[in-house]
């Protein structure tokens, strides 16, 4: 299933931010077509806001054992809005758009306790008889052995920033993730990647809203735009003078208070006629 990662914006328009409190996105893509990757979309259509347990059952079945590498990327604090802020040409957006199979779940409810992705990695390792490796992004082993099946658990720093600093943080670490995944893709041509934003310990509020800048209303909004300045100049120096001139011209018009009778005119004769 191919679709733009910015379908998240369409999903967000159907509910308020409070409805998605305590949720995190889960996206996945694979180098080869696989029903195991595309199945979770049906979960979203049937349940609206799915729970991670339902997603993991639908996604991580026996079908993942057909891949040489299952890559699980965990970034605590990641929200759907962070993925929407990525450039359409970023690594994650490109992979979701161009991969043979992909899945995008913008709002998934994770359990409050436990490490969901790590538990899932253990299950996949046992089910597929794979070798397990865990390391932070950018600190993996230089030489990955391509023999046998592998489950690679990659961890990323927690996102705690807000507003512009948050967007810069996500962009910077997405670039680091891209370098790590490109290296893994070269070693394991047949692979599947799952990128998820797990719950934080204090993640009980809706997605963070940008904090207003200091300095009052003039620091938040641009009041005097070029269009507004042009309109004001036109009003005060063209329209108002014309209106005042017209009112002054009308006020200067005078009419006589009475009309003198013509010579030889008699009101009594006019009355008797």
C-alpha positions in Angstrom: 0.0 0.0 0.0 1.5 3.3 -1.1 0.4 6.6 0.3 2.0 9.9 1.3 3.0 10.2 4.9 1.1 13.4 5.0 -2.1 11.5 5.0 -1.6 12.1 8.8 -3.1 15.6 8.3 -6.2 14.1 6.8 -6.6 11.7 9.7 -6.1 14.4 12.3 -8.9 16.5 10.9 -11.6 14.1 11.9 -11.0 14.4 15.7 -9.8 16.8 18.3 -6.3 16.7 19.7 -7.7 15.4 23.0 -8.9 12.2 21.3 -5.3 11.4 20.4 -3.9 12.0 23.8 -1.4 9.4 24.8 -0.9 8.1 21.2 2.2 7.7 19.1 2.7 6.9 15.4 3.9 3.7 13.9 5.2 3.5 10.3 6.7 0.6 8.5 8.1 -0.3 5.1 9.7 -3.3 3.4 12.1 -3.9 0.5 9.7 -6.5 -0.9 5.9 -6.8 -1.0 4.5 -8.3 2.1 1.0 -8.7 3.6 2.5 -8.6 7.1 3.4 -4.9 6.5 0.1 -3.8 4.9 -2.3 -5.6 7.3 -2.2 -2.9 10.1 -4.1 -0.5 7.8 -7.2 -2.7 8.2 -6.8 -2.3 12.0 -7.1 1.5 11.7 -10.2 1.2 9.4 -12.0 -1.1 11.8 -11.0 0.4 15.2 -10.1 4.1 14.5 -7.5 4.4 17.2 -5.9 1.0 17.6 -3.9 -0.4 20.5 -0.3 -1.5 20.1 -1.2 -5.0 21.1 -3.6 -5.3 18.2 -1.2 -3.8 15.8 1.7 -6.0 16.8 -0.5 -9.1 16.4 -1.6 -8.0 12.9 1.8 -6.8 11.7 4.3 -9.1 13.3 3.2 -12.5 12.3 5.1 -15.3 10.7 5.3 -13.2 7.5 8.2 -11.2 8.9 10.4 -14.3 9.0 10.7 -14.1 5.3 13.0 -11.1 5.7 16.7 -11.3 6.4 16.5 -8.3 8.7 13.7 -6.9 10.9 14.7 -3.4 12.0 12.8 -1.9 14.9 13.4 1.8 15.6 12.2 3.3 18.8 12.0 7.1 19.4 10.3 8.0 22.7 8.1 11.1 22.5 7.6 11.0 18.7 4.2 12.3 17.6 2.3 12.2 14.3 2.9 16.0 13.9 6.7 15.4 14.0 6.4 13.1 10.9 4.2 15.7 9.2 6.9 18.3 9.7 9.4 16.2 7.7 10.3 17.3 4.2 8.6 15.2 1.4 12.1 14.4 0.2 13.3 13.1 3.6 14.4 9.5 4.0 11.4 8.4 5.9 8.9 10.1 3.6 10.6 8.7 0.5 10.7 5.1 1.9 7.0 5.2 2.8 6.1 6.6 -0.6 8.3 4.3 -2.8 8.6 1.0 -0.9 6.7 -2.0 -2.3 4.8 -2.3 0.9 4.3 0.3 3.6 1.9 1.1 6.5 1.2 4.3 8.3 -0.6 4.4 11.7 -0.5 8.0 13.0 -2.3 7.3 16.3 -1.6 4.1 18.2 -2.2 3.7 21.9 0.8 2.2 23.7 0.7 0.6 27.1 1.8 2.7 30.1 4.2 0.2 31.3 6.8 -2.0 29.6 8.9 -1.6 26.6 6.7 -2.5 23.7 9.2 -2.6 20.9 11.7 -4.6 23.0 9.1 -7.1 23.9 8.2 -7.4 20.2 11.8 -7.8 19.2 12.1 -10.8 21.7 9.0 -12.4 20.2 10.2 -12.0 16.6 13.7 -13.3 17.6 12.2 -16.4 19.1 9.7 -17.0 16.3 12.1 -16.6 13.4 15.2 -18.0 15.1 17.1 -14.8 14.4 20.1 -13.2 15.9 19.3 -10.1 18.1 21.3 -6.9 18.1 20.5 -3.7 20.1 22.3 -0.4 19.8 21.6 3.4 19.6 21.4 5.0 16.2 24.9 5.9 15.0 26.7 3.6 17.3 26.1 0.2 15.6 28.8 -2.2 14.7 30.9 -1.2 11.7 30.7 -4.7 10.1 27.2 -6.3 10.1 27.2 -10.0 9.3 24.7 -10.7 6.5 24.5 -14.5 7.2 21.3 -15.7 8.9 18.3 -13.7 10.0 18.7 -10.6 12.3 16.5 -8.5 14.5 18.0 -5.1 14.9 16.7 -2.9 17.7 17.7 0.7 17.2 17.1 3.4 19.9 16.9 7.1 19.3 17.0 10.1 21.8 13.7 11.1 23.4 12.0 14.2 22.0 11.3 16.8 24.7 11.6 20.1 22.8 8.7 22.2 21.6 7.9 24.4 18.6 10.8 25.2 16.2 13.4 23.5 18.4 11.4 20.3 18.2 11.2 20.4 14.4 15.0 21.0 14.2 15.6 18.1 16.6 13.4 15.7 14.6 15.0 16.7 11.3 18.6 16.3 12.6 18.0 12.8 14.1 16.0 11.7 11.1 19.1 12.4 9.0 21.2 10.3 11.4 18.6 7.5 11.2 18.8 7.6 7.4 22.5 7.0 7.4 22.2 4.0 9.7 19.3 2.5 7.7 21.1 3.0 4.4 24.0 1.0 5.8 21.7 -1.8 7.0 19.9 -1.9 3.7 23.2 -2.5 1.8 24.0 -5.4 4.2 20.4 -6.9 4.1 18.7 -6.2 0.8 15.7 -8.1 2.0 14.5 -6.2 5.1 11.6 -4.6 6.9 11.7 -1.4 9.0 9.3 -0.4 11.8 9.7 3.1 13.1 7.6 3.9 16.2 7.2 6.6 18.8 6.9 4.9 22.2 5.3 6.4 25.3 7.2 8.6 27.7 6.9 8.3 31.4 5.1 11.6 31.6 3.3 11.3 28.3 -0.3 11.9 29.4 -1.0 15.1 27.6 -2.0 15.7 24.0 0.6 16.5 21.4 2.7 19.5 22.5 1.5 22.9 21.3 4.0 25.6 20.3 4.7 27.9 23.2 3.8 31.6 22.4 6.8 33.9 22.1 7.4 36.6 24.6 6.8 40.3 23.9 3.0 40.5 23.6 0.8 40.6 20.5 3.4 42.5 18.3 5.9 39.6 18.8 3.3 37.0 17.8 1.6 38.7 14.8 2.6 41.0 12.0 0.0 43.7 12.2 1.2 46.2 9.6 1.5 44.2 6.4 2.3 45.9 3.1 -1.3 45.4 1.9 -2.6 47.0 5.1 -0.2 49.9 4.8 -1.3 50.5 1.2 -4.9 50.4 2.2 -4.4 52.9 5.0 -2.5 55.4 2.7 -5.1 55.1 0.1 -7.9 55.8 2.6 -6.3 58.7 4.5 -4.7 60.5 1.5 -7.2 59.8 -1.3 -10.6 58.7 -0.2 -11.0 60.8 2.9 -9.9 64.1 1.1 -12.3 63.4 -1.7 -15.2 62.8 0.7 -14.3 65.9 2.7 -14.1 68.0 -0.5 -17.5 66.7 -1.6 -19.1 67.5 1.7 -17.6 70.9 1.8 -18.9 71.6 -1.8 -22.4 70.6 -0.9 -22.3 72.7 2.3 -21.3 75.8 0.3 -24.4 75.7 -1.8 -26.7 78.6 -0.6 -30.3 79.3 -1.6 -32.2 82.6 -1.0 -34.4 82.8 2.1 -37.3 84.7 0.2 -38.1 85.9 -3.3 -39.0 89.6 -3.9 -42.3 90.1 -5.7 -42.1 91.4 -9.2 -43.0 95.0 -10.0 -46.8 95.5 -10.4 -47.7 92.4 -8.6 -50.7 92.6 -6.2 -51.5 89.8 -3.9 -55.2 91.0 -3.4 -55.9 91.1 -7.1 -54.4 87.6 -7.5 -56.6 86.4 -4.7 -59.8 87.9 -6.2 -59.2 86.4 -9.6 
